[in-house]
Amino acid sequence: TWLAALAAMLVPLRSSGSSLRRAGVVRTIPRPIRRWRQRVFSEICRESASTSPEISSADMSGVLEGLEPKELWGRFGELSAIPRPSKEEQKVLAWLKTIAEENKLQWEQDSVGNMVIRRPGSAGGENAAPVVIQGHVDMVTEKNNDVAHDFSKDPITLLREGDWITAKGTTLGADNGIGVAAALALLTMPTTTKLPPLECLFTVDEETGLTGAKQLKGTMLKGKTMLNLDTEDWGSVYMGCSGGGDSTISLPLTTAKTASLKPGEYEWYEVTCKGLKGGHSGMDIATGRGNSIRLLARSLETVRRAHQAKLSLIKGGNKRNAIARECTAKIALPVSSKAKSLALLTKSFEAYQQEYKTAEPSLSFSCEPLPKEGYPEAFLGESSADALLCLLTSLPHGVMRMSTDKEGLVETSSNMATVDLDLMQDSKSPHAEIVCTTRSSLSHALEDVRGAIASLCKVCGAQVEQPESYPGWHPNPDSKILQLTKECYKELTGKEAEEVAIHAGLECGIINERCNGVDTVSFGPTIRGAHSPDERVQISTVKPFYDLVLRILARLAG
């Protein structure tokens, strides 16, 4: 279409704004033409982004009208008009290039899409060391079931509810749109503002695998101090996070036909463990919550060894980054010892309910007989059942070690997240798949646990796939930027900032490794309900957040 053709002409084709300036391209474009080009590009983004008649830039400006800082909220409104799902950041990256060109700023982009836009120091900060400002441009795309919204083309509809900005039935994108908007506001500050040289790093695909950070071209950055603007609790200053890595285990199985059993010798049951809280496999791993896969596997192992029970199906968990809440299995019990087998199962269930009565008050088990037409066609051979239950009862799960540098922080943990065995669906090449997620703020500790997983798999005859892990961000209480941030926060608010390290992944540790060491701190305004349609940002925390950024940068400017 003519819009697509015009957009192609408007989007810069070179990989660096500086090369365009050296060629004289930017200087030869008159200011009115440059302004026209920016307006047209904005209209293209909006027209390609939406077919909904109720959404317009006027509506957005009305929602954000009067909010301070004006430049930050203005950029956030523009950003909200541009679709930016993870792995589909092309439009927002083109918009960033246009902003850089319009403001005569150098930019550089690596092969995965990450972009750096550079602003010279000003008002006495020209000769200071460069500072990295970092955020990610993609957003989580979740919506309510009754909302018609296409994240690939529709802009976000902004709403104001008291002290909060939210969206109409979708994620807002304040994670990390507010951080990106703050960086853009800094890039276009007047030259009378005291700032050091800035390297604003905009990463891609943070939400679905940290891909941008993992593949960052580290040589793009010269700065050795970084402000990450991607955390969500105003008043908290983040100083560390864990790294992580998955282990996907495949256990080949031998099976036998159920028809090979003597008629009437066994009866089949469906056994279920449910009612657990689950939770985030990093943030909630130290809460003492139960893992349904582990609990059910231990109960099955007890009755199998005592009464030669057969195993056909076991399924539990559904997300790699969540503690398993439910698990179901199908087992055959010998009729001759059925009463003893059921009593043993009941005893095991009651023991776990007693053990977890405080942490898991809703934990429940059931053991229901299957009708004969529901009997599985096959069951595991003895050696396969041994190997599978050995893995499920022995793979590391829970806290491995607490931090010695930060009280109350988990240093290393592992989560047995999912198990999937169904002989009805996989009769030709039967195997069980188990996924474990391991986290640590120390890379060597992370690899130690993953090594133990691999060793156990080898003993049990299983194969394991372990993609490259991503590094953690080890807390450093003596960090210069941490101390400066705390000082500036106290000057600004009269209060002490809370130092926080989290047992979950941020881009900071990865960027630190890719750039051979960057002194980093992370903070942001208050955001609630991130990754859900309830996402909202608290208006009253955005201005002090931005003021803190400016105060820190003024100090770093010298």
C-alpha positions in Angstrom: 0.0 0.0 0.0 1.0 3.6 -0.3 1.3 3.8 3.5 3.8 0.9 3.6 5.8 2.4 0.8 5.9 5.8 2.5 6.9 4.2 5.8 9.8 2.5 4.1 11.1 5.8 2.9 10.7 7.4 6.3 12.4 4.7 8.3 16.2 5.1 8.3 18.0 2.5 6.3 21.5 2.8 7.8 22.7 1.1 11.0 24.0 4.2 12.6 22.7 7.7 12.9 26.3 9.0 13.1 27.0 7.6 9.6 24.0 9.6 8.2 25.3 12.8 9.7 28.8 12.1 8.4 27.2 11.8 5.0 25.4 15.1 5.5 22.0 13.6 5.2 20.5 14.8 8.5 22.0 18.3 8.2 20.5 18.8 4.7 16.9 18.1 5.8 15.3 21.4 6.8 13.6 21.5 10.2 10.0 21.8 8.9 10.5 18.7 6.7 12.0 16.8 9.7 8.9 17.7 11.8 6.6 16.7 8.9 8.4 13.4 8.6 7.9 12.7 12.4 4.2 13.6 12.3 3.6 11.4 9.2 5.5 8.5 10.8 3.4 8.8 13.9 0.2 8.7 11.8 1.5 5.6 10.0 2.1 3.9 13.3 -1.3 4.8 14.5 -3.1 3.8 11.3 -1.3 0.5 11.0 -1.8 -0.1 14.6 -5.6 0.2 14.9 -8.9 -0.1 13.2 -10.9 0.9 16.3 -12.7 4.2 15.8 -12.9 4.9 19.5 -9.1 5.2 19.9 -7.2 8.3 18.9 -4.3 10.4 19.9 -6.7 13.0 21.3 -8.2 10.4 23.6 -4.8 9.4 24.9 -3.7 13.0 25.4 -6.8 13.6 27.3 -6.1 10.8 29.7 -2.6 11.9 30.4 -3.3 15.7 30.2 -1.7 17.6 33.0 0.5 14.8 34.3 4.1 15.5 35.2 6.7 15.1 34.0 5.1 16.1 30.8 7.7 14.8 28.4 7.7 11.3 30.1 4.0 10.9 30.0 3.8 12.2 26.4 6.3 9.6 25.3 4.4 6.9 27.2 1.2 7.9 25.3 3.0 7.7 22.0 4.5 4.4 22.9 1.1 3.0 23.9 -0.1 3.7 20.3 2.5 1.4 18.8 2.0 -2.4 19.0 5.0 -4.1 20.6 4.5 -7.8 21.6 7.6 -9.7 22.4 9.4 -10.8 19.2 7.4 -8.2 17.2 9.2 -5.0 18.1 9.8 -3.7 14.6 7.4 -0.8 14.7 8.6 0.5 18.1 12.3 0.2 17.0 11.6 2.2 13.8 9.9 4.9 16.0 13.0 5.0 18.2 15.2 5.5 15.2 13.0 8.4 14.0 13.3 10.1 17.4 17.1 9.7 17.4 17.3 11.2 13.8 15.0 14.1 14.6 17.1 15.0 17.6 20.5 14.5 15.8 21.5 11.7 18.2 23.7 8.8 17.3 22.2 5.3 17.4 23.4 1.8 16.9 21.6 -1.5 16.6 22.8 -5.1 16.9 21.7 -8.1 15.0 19.0 -9.2 17.4 17.4 -5.7 17.4 18.7 -4.1 20.6 19.3 -0.4 20.1 21.5 2.2 21.8 20.8 5.9 21.4 23.5 8.3 22.6 23.2 11.8 24.0 26.2 13.9 24.7 26.8 15.3 28.2 25.6 18.8 28.8 25.8 21.8 31.2 29.1 20.8 32.7 28.7 17.0 32.2 30.4 16.8 28.8 33.6 15.1 30.1 32.0 12.8 32.6 32.0 9.0 32.2 29.0 7.8 30.1 26.0 6.3 32.0 23.8 3.5 30.6 20.0 3.9 31.0 18.3 0.6 30.3 14.8 -0.7 29.6 13.1 -3.2 27.3 10.7 -2.2 24.6 8.4 -5.4 24.4 5.4 -6.0 26.6 3.3 -8.9 27.8 0.1 -9.2 25.8 -2.8 -10.4 28.1 -6.4 -9.4 27.8 -9.7 -10.3 29.4 -11.8 -12.9 27.6 -14.6 -10.4 26.8 -12.2 -7.9 25.2 -11.7 -7.7 21.4 -8.1 -6.6 21.1 -5.4 -7.5 18.5 -2.0 -6.8 20.1 -0.4 -7.1 16.6 -2.2 -3.9 15.4 -4.4 -2.3 18.1 -3.0 0.5 20.3 -3.5 0.3 24.1 -6.6 2.2 25.3 -5.4 4.2 28.3 -7.7 4.9 31.3 -7.3 7.0 34.4 -8.7 5.7 37.7 -7.8 8.1 40.5 -4.1 7.9 41.2 -3.6 5.1 38.6 -3.2 4.8 34.9 -4.5 1.5 33.6 -5.8 0.0 30.3 -9.2 -1.0 29.0 -9.2 -4.8 29.6 -5.6 -5.4 28.5 -2.1 -5.2 29.9 -1.0 -1.6 30.1 2.7 -2.0 29.1 3.9 0.2 31.9 6.3 -2.8 32.3 8.6 -1.5 30.9 7.0 1.3 29.0 7.4 3.8 31.8 11.2 3.1 31.9 11.4 3.4 28.1 9.5 6.7 28.2 11.8 8.0 30.9 14.9 7.2 28.8 13.4 9.0 25.8 12.6 12.0 28.0 16.2 12.1 29.1 17.4 12.0 25.5 15.4 15.1 24.5 16.2 17.2 27.6 17.4 20.7 26.8 21.2 21.2 26.8 20.9 23.4 29.9 20.2 20.3 31.9 23.3 18.9 33.7 23.7 15.4 32.4 26.6 13.0 31.8 26.9 11.4 28.4 24.0 8.9 28.1 23.8 5.5 26.4 20.1 4.6 26.4 19.9 0.9 25.8 16.5 -0.5 24.6 16.5 -4.3 24.6 14.0 -6.6 22.8 12.2 -9.8 23.8 12.7 -9.5 27.6 9.4 -11.0 28.5 9.7 -14.3 26.6 13.2 -15.4 27.2 15.5 -12.4 27.8 16.6 -12.9 24.2 17.8 -9.4 23.6 20.0 -9.3 26.7 21.4 -12.7 26.1 22.4 -11.8 22.5 23.4 -8.2 23.2 26.4 -6.9 21.4 28.3 -5.8 24.4 30.8 -3.6 22.5 27.9 -1.1 21.8 28.2 0.1 25.4 31.1 2.1 26.8 29.5 3.1 30.1 30.4 1.1 33.3 27.5 2.5 35.4 23.9 1.5 34.6 20.5 2.5 35.8 18.0 -0.3 35.0 14.4 1.2 35.0 12.5 -2.0 35.1 11.4 -2.6 38.7 8.0 -1.9 40.1 8.1 -0.8 43.8 8.8 2.9 44.4 11.0 3.2 47.5 12.9 -0.1 46.8 16.3 -0.1 45.2 17.2 -3.4 43.6 20.7 -4.6 43.9 20.7 -8.3 42.8 18.8 -11.1 41.1 19.2 -14.7 40.3 20.3 -16.3 37.1 18.7 -19.4 35.8 18.6 -22.4 33.5 16.3 -25.2 32.6 16.8 -28.9 32.4 14.5 -30.9 30.1 14.7 -34.6 30.9 13.5 -37.4 28.6 13.3 -40.9 30.1 12.8 -43.8 27.6 10.4 -46.4 28.9 9.6 -50.0 28.5 5.9 -51.1 28.7 3.7 -54.1 29.0 0.1 -54.6 27.8 -2.6 -54.4 30.5 -4.1 -57.4 28.8 -1.0 -59.5 29.8 -2.2 -59.3 33.4 -4.4 -62.1 34.7 -8.1 -61.2 34.6 -9.2 -59.9 38.0 -5.6 -59.8 39.3 -5.4 -55.9 39.4 -7.8 -53.0 39.7 -7.0 -49.6 38.4 -7.3 -46.3 40.3 -6.8 -42.6 39.6 -4.8 -40.9 42.3 -4.7 -37.1 42.6 -2.8 -34.6 44.7 -4.3 -31.1 44.5 -5.2 -27.9 46.5 -1.6 -26.7 46.8 -0.8 -23.0 46.5 1.8 -23.3 43.8 3.4 -19.9 43.1 6.4 -18.4 41.4 9.3 -20.9 41.3 11.8 -18.2 42.4 9.9 -15.7 44.6 7.9 -18.4 46.5 10.4 -21.2 46.6 11.4 -20.4 50.2 7.8 -20.3 51.6 7.7 -24.0 52.4 5.0 -24.8 50.0 4.5 -28.4 48.7 5.2 -29.7 45.3 2.4 -32.0 44.1 4.7 -34.0 41.8 7.1 -34.8 44.7 4.3 -35.7 47.2 2.4 -38.0 44.8 5.6 -39.7 43.6 6.6 -40.5 47.1 3.2 -42.0 47.9 3.3 -44.1 44.7 6.8 -45.3 45.4 5.7 -46.5 48.9 2.8 -48.5 47.7 4.5 -49.8 44.6 7.4 -51.3 46.5 5.2 -52.8 49.2 2.5 -54.2 47.0 3.8 -54.4 43.4 1.5 -51.6 42.1 1.7 -50.8 38.4 2.0 -47.3 37.0 0.6 -46.1 33.7 0.1 -42.3 33.8 1.5 -39.4 35.8 1.0 -35.7 34.9 1.7 -32.7 37.1 2.5 -29.0 36.8 2.0 -26.8 33.8 4.6 -24.0 33.8 8.4 -24.1 34.0 8.4 -21.1 36.4 5.7 -22.2 38.7 5.6 -24.7 41.7 3.4 -27.7 40.7 -0.1 -27.4 42.3 -1.7 -30.6 41.0 -0.6 -34.0 39.9 -2.6 -37.1 38.8 -1.5 -40.7 38.3 -3.1 -44.0 37.3 -2.0 -47.1 39.2 -3.1 -50.7 39.3 -3.3 -52.4 42.8 -3.3 -56.1 43.3 -6.8 -57.3 44.3 -5.2 -59.7 46.8 -3.7 -56.8 48.8 -6.1 -54.0 47.8 -7.2 -53.1 51.3 -3.6 -53.0 52.6 -2.5 -50.9 49.5 -5.3 -48.4 50.0 -4.6 -48.2 53.7 -0.9 -47.5 53.0 -1.8 -44.8 50.5 -4.2 -43.2 53.0 -1.5 -43.3 55.7 0.9 -41.5 53.4 -1.6 -38.9 52.4 -2.5 -38.1 56.0 1.2 -37.8 56.9 1.7 -35.2 54.2 -1.4 -33.3 55.2 -0.1 -33.2 58.7 3.4 -32.1 57.6 1.9 -29.3 55.4 -1.1 -28.3 57.6 0.3 -24.7 58.1 1.9 -24.1 54.7 -0.7 -25.9 52.6 -4.1 -26.0 54.5 -6.0 -26.9 51.4 -3.8 -29.9 50.4 -6.0 -32.9 49.5 -5.6 -36.4 48.0 -8.0 -38.7 46.3 -7.9 -42.3 45.1 -10.9 -43.2 42.9 -11.5 -46.6 41.2 -11.6 -46.6 37.4 -14.3 -48.3 35.4 -13.0 -51.2 33.4 -13.6 -49.2 30.2 -11.3 -46.6 31.6 -8.4 -49.0 32.2 -5.2 -48.0 30.4 -3.9 -50.2 27.6 -0.4 -50.4 28.9 1.8 -49.9 32.0 5.4 -49.4 32.8 7.9 -52.2 33.1 9.5 -52.6 36.5 12.8 -51.0 35.6 11.1 -48.1 33.9 8.9 -47.5 36.9 11.9 -47.7 39.2 13.8 -45.1 37.1 10.9 -42.7 36.8 10.0 -42.7 40.5 13.7 -42.5 41.4 13.9 -39.2 39.4 10.7 -37.8 40.7 11.6 -38.5 44.3 15.3 -37.5 44.0 15.6 -34.5 41.6 16.6 -31.4 43.6 13.6 -29.3 44.6 13.4 -26.3 46.9 16.0 -24.1 48.5 19.6 -25.3 48.0 21.3 -22.4 49.8 20.5 -19.0 51.4 22.6 -16.0 50.6 25.4 -15.1 53.0 25.5 -11.5 51.7 21.8 -10.6 52.0 19.7 -11.8 54.9 16.5 -13.7 53.9 17.5 -14.0 50.2 17.6 -17.4 48.5 20.9 -17.8 46.7 20.3 -21.1 44.9 17.1 -23.2 44.3 15.7 -25.7 41.9 12.1 -26.4 41.0 10.8 -29.7 39.6 8.2 -28.0 37.5 6.4 -30.5 35.3 6.1 -34.2 34.6 4.3 -35.7 31.6 3.8 -39.4 31.0 0.7 -40.8 29.2 1.0 -44.2 27.6 -2.4 -43.7 25.9 -1.0 -40.8 23.9 2.6 -42.1 23.4 2.4 -45.8 22.7 4.9 -46.0 19.9 7.9 -44.4 21.5 7.0 -44.1 25.2 8.9 -41.7 27.3 8.4 -39.4 30.3 9.4 -35.8 30.2 10.4 -33.8 33.3 11.3 -30.1 33.3 13.3 -28.5 36.1 14.2 -24.8 36.5 17.2 -23.9 38.6 18.1 -20.4 39.8 21.1 -18.9 41.6 22.7 -15.5 42.0 26.1 -17.3 41.6 26.8 -18.9 38.2 29.0 -21.7 39.5 26.4 -22.6 42.1 23.7 -22.7 39.3 25.9 -25.0 37.2 26.6 -27.3 40.2 22.9 -28.0 40.7 22.4 -28.5 36.9 25.4 -30.9 37.0 23.8 -32.9 39.8 20.6 -33.2 37.7 22.6 -34.4 34.7 24.4 -37.0 36.8 21.2 -38.3 38.3 19.7 -38.6 34.8 22.7 -40.6 33.6 22.3 -43.1 36.5 18.6 -43.5 35.7 19.1 -43.9 32.0 17.5 -40.6 31.0 18.7 -37.9 28.5 18.8 -34.3 29.6 18.9 -31.1 27.5 20.3 -28.1 29.3 20.4 -24.9 27.2 22.9 -22.2 28.2 21.9 -20.6 31.4 21.7 -16.9 32.0 23.8 -15.3 34.7 22.6 -13.8 38.0 23.3 -10.4 39.4 25.2 -11.0 42.7 24.4 -8.4 45.4 27.2 -6.0 46.1 26.5 -3.9 49.2 29.6 -1.8 48.4 28.4 -0.8 44.9 29.0 2.9 44.3 25.9 3.4 42.2 23.8 1.7 44.9 25.2 4.0 47.6 24.7 7.1 45.4 21.1 6.1 44.6 20.3 5.6 48.3 21.8 9.0 49.1 19.8 10.8 46.3 16.6 9.0 47.4 17.0 10.2 50.9 17.8 13.8 49.8 14.7 13.7 47.6 12.2 12.0 50.0 13.7 12.3 53.5 13.4 8.5 53.8 15.7 5.6 53.6 15.4 3.4 50.4 14.9 -0.3 50.9 17.7 -2.5 49.5 16.2 -5.4 47.6 17.6 -8.5 45.9 15.2 -10.9 44.3 15.3 -14.6 43.5 14.0 -14.1 40.0 15.5 -13.0 36.7 16.3 -9.5 35.5 18.3 -8.4 32.5 20.9 -6.8 34.7 23.1 -9.9 35.4 23.1 -10.8 31.7 24.1 -7.3 30.6 26.7 -7.2 33.2 28.3 -10.3 31.8 27.9 -9.3 28.1 29.6 -5.9 28.9 32.4 -7.3 31.1 31.2 -5.7 34.3 28.8 -2.8 34.8 28.0 -1.3 38.2 24.2 -1.5 38.2 21.1 -0.5 40.2 17.5 -0.9 39.4 14.4 1.1 40.5 11.1 2.3 39.2 7.7 3.7 40.0 5.0 1.6 41.6 3.3 -0.8 39.2 0.8 -3.4 40.2 -0.8 -6.3 38.4 2.1 -6.6 35.8 1.6 -9.3 33.2 -2.2 -9.1 33.6 -5.1 -7.0 32.5 -5.1 -5.5 36.0 -1.7 -3.8 35.3 -1.6 -0.2 36.5 1.0 2.4 37.3 0.6 4.8 40.3 0.7 8.4 39.0 2.1 9.9 42.2 5.2 7.8 42.1 6.2 8.6 38.5 7.4 12.2 39.0 9.6 11.3 42.1 11.0 8.3 40.2 12.0 10.6 37.3 13.3 13.2 39.7 15.5 10.6 41.3 16.9 9.6 37.9 17.8 13.3 37.2 19.3 13.8 40.6 21.6 10.7 40.2 22.6 11.8 36.7 23.4 15.3 37.9 25.7 13.9 40.6 27.4 11.6 38.0 27.9 14.5 35.7 30.4 15.9 38.2 
